[in-house]
């Protein structure tokens, strides 16, 4: 069930728009919702999400996102994701997903691992 999370984050490192579209088509549901601290407002829909990861690729050529741990229960998942540039971790984050029919329909990200303030 969590394969879609791996596919979804593989899209972040795909250098081609066609590759990103194919990966997101395989991984996310049609009513997709996304939020993380780097964006001013949540994103809704596949097109807006593709625009967001295209901006990431443009700003950070060669960067990628790699799922390093994932756990799932009752249609929910938690993923630890490393964002890498030239094999070096830039940032690690936590993502929480709602899954439906094997696809991610809601994804909410947090920078870091919940370190004490």
N, C-alpha and C positions, 0 to 999 in steps of 0.2 A: 504493500500500500504506500510505502514512503518513496518508491522509485520516482514518483512525480516530483518530489522535492529535489532529488539529485538532478533530474533533467531540467527543472526550472532554474536552478542556480548555474548549471552548465551553460545556459543561454547567456549569462553575464560575460562569459569569456569567449563566446563565439564571435569571430571577427566579421562575419557576414550578416547582413540583414535577413537573408533567406534562412540561414541557420538558426538565427534567433527566433524567427517566426515558426519554423518547424518545431523547435524545442518547446516554445510556449504553447503552441497548438496541442502538443502531446501532454502537457503538464497542467494547464490551468483550465478551469471551467469558464463558461461564457459570462457569468456574472462575477467577475474577479474583482477583489478589493485588496489594495496594498497600502501599507503605511510604514514609514521608517523615519528616524529623526532628521534625515538629510533633505526631506521634502517639506514644503510649506503646508501642504494639505494632502490628505489621502488621495490615492489614485483609484479610479474605478474603470474597469474594462481592459481588455487585452491591448487595444491600440495605445492607450495612455501608458500602460506598463512597458510596452515595447519602446515607446519614446523615451521613457526613463532609463532603461538599460542601454539604449543607443547613446544617450548622453554620457553615461558611465564609460562606454567603450571609446567615445570620442575624446573624453578628458583623460583617460588612462589607457592608451593603446597597449595591448598585450597583457592587461590585468585580467584576473579571473576570480571567480568565487567558487570555493570548494567546500562542500558539506563534509565536516570532519566527524560529526556524531549526530544521530537522529534517533528519537524514540517516539512511539505512537501508541495511542489507546483511544478507543471509542470515537474514532473519526477526527481526532486531534493529534497534532504532532509538534514536537519541539526539535529544532535543528540548530546545531552550532556550526557557524559558517565562517571560514577564513577568507578574507579578500587579499589576494596575492598580486604582487608585481614582480616580475622576473624571479619567481619562486620564493620571494620574501614576504612574509605576512605583514600587511599594512595595518589591518584591524581585524579583530574577531568579534562576532556578534551572535546574538540569539534571535531566532525567528520562531514564531508560533503560528501554526497553520491549522485551518479547518479543512478537512478533506471530504470529498463527496464523489462517489463513483470512481475512485482512484485518481481524482484530480484535485489540485489545490484551488479552493474557492475564496479563501481569505488568508492573507499573510501579513503578519505584523512583526516588524523587526526592531531590535534594540541594539545599540552599540555597546560593546563590552559584555561582561558576564555577570552583571549585577553586583559590582564591587561596592562596598560600603562608601557612603559619601564622606 
